[in-house]
C-alpha cells in the first residue's frame, strides 16, 4: 500500500512540475529503450510518457542543457541491450548492472556513445566477445565488464583510451594472453583487473613500463615471470598474481615501500627467498606467499604503520623450506 501511495504521489507531482525539461528526442529514445525489454511495465514503473523523463528513476539530466547524461538500472531487465541506446548522444554514464536476465552481446550502438566517461555492464549475463569498438569511447575513464560470460581474447585496442584509469574484465571466460599494447597505455595508468578468467601465456615485458595502481590477475593460467610488477620505483598498492603458474626468483623482487597494501603471490611455482626489504613496506596489511617453492628465513623486523603484529603462519604455509617464526625454527 505504501508503494502504491508513493507511486500515485509521484505521478501527481508530475502534473504540478510545470514545463517539461527532458529533451523530446531523449524521451523518445528512453521510451523505445524501455519497450524493448520483455517486462517494461514491471521494471520501469516510473517511466510514464505523460511525465518529465528527467524525473524518471535511474535517469539523470544535465541541469543546464536538460539532456540525458546518466542512465542506471539494476531492476531485472529482461532482454538484450537495445540499439536505440545510441540515440542518447549526450550520455556520460551508463550503468546497467546486476541484471541476471540481461543477455546477448554488447551492441555496436555502445561504441557510438562517444561522450561516455563511465561504462558499467557488470554482474549480468552478457556473452560474446569484448568488442574492439569500445576503443571509440575516447573520453572513457572507467570500464567494468566483470561478472559476465564474455569469451574470446582481449582487444589490443583497449590500451588506446587516452584518459582511462580503470579496466575490470574479471569473472568472465576470456582466453589468450594480455595484449603487448597494455604496456603502452596513452593516458593515466589504470587499475587493471583480469582475475578469474582463462587467460594464459607469459606477461608481456612491456607491462614493466606501466605503473599500475592495482594489478589483479589471479586465477588464470599465466606462466613465466611476473617480476616486472615488483619494482621499488612503482607506486602500486595491490598486487595479486595468485593461482597461476608463475615461476621466478622472488629474492630479486623489489617493493613499493610507501604504497604497497596487499600482496598475494600464492599458489604458483615461485622460488627463491623472501627479500628482507619487504619489511620496509610500511603500509602492508595483507600478505600471502603460501603454496610456492620458497626457502630460507622469513624476514623479521617489520616496520608496518597500521598493523600491530607480523603475519601468521597462513601467509607462508606449503613452501619448500621456509623457516623461522611463525613457522618452525630454522636449522643451523
C-alpha positions in Angstrom: 0.0 0.0 0.0 2.8 2.4 0.8 4.5 1.7 -2.5 1.2 2.4 -4.3 0.7 5.7 -2.5 4.2 6.7 -3.2 3.7 6.0 -6.9 0.4 7.9 -7.0 2.2 10.9 -5.3 5.0 10.7 -7.8 2.6 10.8 -10.8 0.5 13.6 -9.2 3.7 15.7 -8.6 4.5 15.4 -12.3 1.3 17.3 -13.1 2.4 20.2 -10.8 6.0 20.4 -12.0 5.4 22.8 -14.9 7.1 22.7 -18.2 8.9 19.5 -19.1 12.7 19.7 -19.0 13.5 16.5 -20.8 14.6 16.9 -24.4 11.9 15.3 -26.7 14.5 13.1 -28.7 15.9 11.8 -25.4 12.4 11.0 -24.1 11.6 9.2 -27.3 14.8 7.1 -27.1 14.2 6.2 -23.5 10.6 5.0 -24.2 11.9 2.9 -27.1 14.6 1.6 -24.7 12.0 0.7 -22.1 9.7 -1.0 -24.6 12.5 -3.2 -26.0 12.5 -5.3 -22.9 10.2 -8.2 -22.2 8.8 -6.7 -19.0 8.8 -2.9 -19.4 5.9 -2.1 -17.1 7.1 -4.3 -14.3 10.7 -3.0 -14.2 10.4 0.7 -15.1 7.3 1.8 -13.3 8.1 5.5 -13.1 8.8 5.8 -16.9 5.4 7.1 -17.9 5.2 9.1 -21.2 3.0 11.8 -19.6 5.7 13.0 -17.2 9.1 14.5 -17.4 11.7 11.9 -18.1 14.3 13.8 -16.1 12.3 12.7 -13.1 12.2 9.0 -14.1 14.1 6.6 -11.8 17.7 6.0 -13.0 17.7 8.9 -15.4 19.9 11.9 -14.8 19.7 15.1 -16.8 22.2 17.9 -17.2 20.9 20.9 -15.2 21.9 23.4 -17.9 21.1 21.6 -21.1 18.4 19.2 -19.8 19.9 16.4 -22.0 20.0 12.9 -20.5 23.6 12.4 -19.3 23.2 9.4 -17.0 21.3 6.1 -17.2 21.3 3.5 -14.4 19.4 0.3 -14.0 19.6 -2.7 -11.7 15.9 -3.7 -11.8 15.9 -7.1 -13.5 16.0 -6.0 -17.2 14.8 -8.9 -19.4 16.3 -9.0 -22.8 19.3 -7.5 -24.7 20.8 -4.0 -24.7 18.8 -2.3 -27.5 20.5 -0.4 -30.3 18.3 2.7 -29.6 20.7 3.4 -26.7 22.9 5.1 -29.3 20.2 7.9 -29.6 21.2 9.1 -26.2 24.0 11.0 -27.7 24.8 13.1 -24.6 25.1 10.1 -22.3 28.2 10.3 -20.0 27.5 7.4 -17.6 25.8 4.1 -18.4 25.4 1.7 -15.5 23.4 -1.5 -16.2 24.5 -3.9 -13.6 23.1 -6.8 -11.6 20.5 -7.8 -14.2 20.7 -11.6 -14.4 18.2 -11.6 -17.4 20.2 -9.1 -19.4 21.7 -11.3 -22.1 23.2 -11.2 -25.6 26.2 -9.4 -26.8 27.4 -5.8 -26.3 25.8 -4.0 -29.3 27.8 -1.7 -31.7 25.5 1.1 -30.5 27.5 1.3 -27.3 30.5 2.3 -29.4 28.6 5.3 -30.7 28.2 6.9 -27.2 31.3 8.9 -27.6 30.6 11.1 -24.6 30.7 8.3 -22.2 33.2 8.6 -19.3 31.9 5.6 -17.3 30.6 2.3 -18.7 29.5 -0.4 -16.2 27.8 -3.5 -17.5 28.9 -5.8 -14.6 27.0 -8.6 -13.0 24.8 -9.5 -15.9 24.7 -12.5 -18.3 26.2 -10.7 -21.3 28.1 -13.0 -23.7 30.1 -12.8 -26.8 33.5 -11.0 -27.1 34.9 -7.8 -25.6 34.3 -5.7 -28.7 37.1 -3.7 -30.2 34.7 -0.9 -31.0 34.8 0.1 -27.3 38.0 1.9 -28.2 35.9 4.5 -29.9 35.0 5.8 -26.5 37.9 8.2 -26.2 36.5 10.0 -23.2 36.2 6.9 -21.1 37.6 6.8 -17.6 36.1 3.6 -16.2 35.2 0.3 -18.0 33.7 -2.5 -16.0 32.5 -5.7 -17.8 33.1 -8.0 -14.8 30.9 -10.9 -13.8 29.5 -11.8 -17.2 30.0 -14.6 -19.8 32.4 -12.8 -22.1 34.7 -15.0 -24.1 37.5 -14.7 -26.7 40.6 -12.6 -26.4 41.2 -9.1 -25.0 41.3 -6.5 -27.8 44.7 -4.7 -28.1 42.8 -1.5 -28.8 41.6 -1.2 -25.2 45.0 0.4 -24.5 44.2 3.4 -26.7 41.8 5.1 -24.2 43.5 8.4 -23.7 42.0 9.0 -20.2 41.3 5.6 -18.8 42.1 4.9 -15.2 40.3 1.6 -14.5 39.6 -1.5 -16.5 37.8 -4.6 -14.9 37.3 -7.6 -17.1 37.3 -10.1 -14.2 35.0 -13.1 -13.7 34.5 -13.9 -17.4 35.7 -16.7 -19.7 38.4 -14.8 -21.6 41.2 -16.7 -23.2 44.5 -15.8 -24.8 47.2 -13.5 -23.4 47.4 -10.0 -22.2 48.0 -7.8 -25.3 51.5 -6.3 -25.6 49.9 -3.0 -26.1 48.8 -2.9 -22.5 52.3 -1.8 -21.7 51.7 1.4 -23.7 48.6 3.0 -22.3 48.2 6.5 -23.7 46.9 8.2 -20.6 46.9 7.8 -16.8 48.0 4.3 -15.8 44.8 2.3 -14.9 43.8 -0.2 -12.4 43.8 -3.5 -14.3 41.7 -6.3 -13.0 41.7 -9.5 -15.1 41.2 -12.2 -12.4 39.1 -15.3 -12.7 39.4 -15.9 -16.5 41.1 -18.5 -18.6 44.0 -16.2 -19.7 47.4 -17.8 -20.4 50.9 -17.3 -21.7 53.6 -15.0 -20.3 53.1 -11.5 -19.1 54.4 -9.1 -21.8 57.6 -7.4 -20.8 56.1 -4.1 -21.8 53.9 -4.2 -18.7 57.0 -3.4 -16.8 56.7 0.1 -18.3 53.4 0.8 -16.5 53.0 2.0 -13.0 49.7 0.2 -12.3 48.0 1.4 -9.1 46.4 -2.0 -8.8 47.1 -5.2 -10.8 44.9 -8.2 -10.1 45.4 -11.2 -12.5 44.7 -14.1 -10.1 43.1 -17.4 -11.1 44.3 -17.6 -14.7 46.9 -19.8 -16.4 49.7 -17.3 -16.7 53.3 -18.7 -16.7 56.8 -17.3 -16.8 57.9 -14.3 -14.7 55.9 -11.5 -13.0 59.0 -9.7 -11.7 58.1 -6.7 -13.9 55.4 -5.8 -11.3 58.0 -5.7 -8.4 60.0 -2.5 -8.7 60.7 -0.1 -5.9 60.1 2.8 -8.3 56.4 1.9 -8.8 53.5 3.1 -6.6 51.3 0.0 -6.7 49.0 -0.6 -3.6 47.7 -4.0 -4.7 49.4 -6.9 -6.5 47.5 -10.2 -6.8 49.1 -12.7 -9.1 47.9 -15.8 -7.2 46.7 -19.1 -8.6 48.6 -19.1 -11.8 51.8 -20.9 -13.0 54.3 -18.2 -12.4 57.9 -19.3 -11.8 60.6 -16.8 -11.0 63.2 -16.0 -8.3 61.3 -14.0 -5.6 64.6 -12.9 -4.0 65.0 -10.5 -6.9 61.8 -8.6 -6.2 61.7 -5.0 -5.0 58.8 -3.4 -3.3 56.9 -0.2 -3.1 57.8 0.8 0.4 55.3 3.7 0.8 52.3 2.4 -1.1 52.0 -1.5 -1.1 49.0 -2.6 0.9 48.1 -6.0 -0.4 50.4 -8.7 -1.8 49.3 -12.2 -2.9 51.6 -14.5 -4.9 50.2 -17.7 -3.5 49.6 -20.9 -5.5 52.3 -20.6 -8.0 55.8 -22.1 -8.6 57.8 -19.1 -7.3 61.1 -20.0 -5.8 64.0 -18.3 -4.0 63.7 -16.5 -0.7 61.6 -13.7 0.7 63.7 -10.5 0.4 64.3 -8.8 3.7 63.4 -5.4 2.1 59.8 -6.4 2.2 59.8 -5.4 5.9 60.2 -1.8 4.8 56.7 -1.8 3.3 55.1 0.4 5.9 51.5 0.3 4.5 51.4 -3.5 4.1 48.2 -5.0 5.5 47.8 -8.3 3.7 50.4 -10.9 2.7 50.1 -14.4 1.2 53.1 -16.2 -0.3 51.8 -19.7 0.5 51.8 -22.7 -1.9 55.1 -21.9 -3.7 58.7 -23.2 -3.6 60.2 -20.6 -1.4 63.1 -21.3 1.0 65.1 -19.5 3.7 64.4 -17.5 6.8 61.2 -15.4 7.0 62.2 -11.8 7.5 61.6 -10.1 10.8 61.6 -6.5 12.0 58.5 -5.4 10.1 58.0 -1.6 10.0 54.3 -1.5 9.3 52.4 1.5 10.5 48.9 0.1 10.7 49.4 -3.5 11.7 50.4 -4.3 15.2 51.7 -7.8 14.7 53.5 -9.7 11.9 51.6 -12.1 9.7 50.6 -15.5 10.9 51.6 -18.9 9.5 48.8 -19.0 6.9 50.8 -16.3 5.0 53.7 -18.8 4.5 52.3 -22.4 4.5 53.2 -25.0 2.0 56.5 -23.8 0.7 59.6 -25.9 0.1 61.7 -24.8 3.1 60.7 -21.5 4.7 61.6 -21.3 8.3 61.6 -19.1 11.4 58.6 -17.5 13.2 55.7 -18.1 12.7 56.8 -21.4 11.1 59.3 -23.9 12.6 62.7 -22.6 13.6 65.5 -22.7 11.0 68.0 -25.5 11.3 71.6 -24.5 11.7 
